[in-house]
């Protein structure tokens, strides 16, 4: 009986660990707050349209972005986002 219980627990926990995990997409706002026109500078990105909450990460492929200033440089890797507005 103990081996059946262990087998059931193994499948339950195995199933939980194999379930896909997805992160929610972010909406980020670029405003050139750092004054360097650089896409890859986190100081240029905000989490709210009022530009009061600093973004915690640069935009990624699943994120929507609103560009509110010129971008002339990307000192980071290739930029890929879901939408640019």
N, C-alpha and C positions, 0 to 999 in steps of 0.2 A: 504494500500500500504506500510505503514511503517513497518508493521509486516512481510511482504514478504521480504522486503529489509533486515531486521534484521535476518530473517531465512537464507537467502542466505549468508550473512556475517558470520553467525554462522557456516555454513557448510564449507565455504572456510577456515576460520581460524582453525576450528576443523580438517580439512583434513591436513593442514600444520603442525599442532602440532603432528599429529599421524604418520607422515611420518617417516620411520626409518632413523636414522643417524648413519653412520659408519665412523670410523676413518681410515685413511690410515695406512697401516702396515709400520713399520720402519725397516731399516737395521742398525743393531748395531754391533760394533766391540769391542771384549773384549781383553784387552792388559795387565792386571794386573798393571796398572799405579800406584796404591796405594801400591803395593808391599805386599799385604796380601793374594793373591790367592783366594779372596772371590767373588763368583758370585754376591752376594747381595750388594756389595759396588759400589755405583754409580760412584765413582772415577776411577773404572776400565773399564768403558764403554765409547765409543766414537760414534759419528754420522757419521764419515767419515773414509775411509780406511787409510788416512794419519795421523790419531790420533791427529788431531788438534782442532776438535770441540767436546767439552764434551757433552755426552748424557744428555738429560733432564729427562729421566726416565729409569728404568730398563726394560729389554725386557719383553714382554707379549706374550700371545698365538698366536697372529697374526704376530709377528715380525720374521725376518730372522736374524741370528746371525753368525758372523765370529769369531772363537776362535783363537787368535794369541798367547796365553800363557797358562800355566797350570792353572787349577782350582782345588783347593783342599778342599775348604770350601764353604758352602752356609749358611750364618747366617740368611737368610730370609726364607720365605715360599717356598713351592715346586715351582720349576722353570718349566715353560711350554713355549715353543716357536714354531713357525711354522717350521723353518728349522735351523739346525746347520751345518755350513760348517767349 
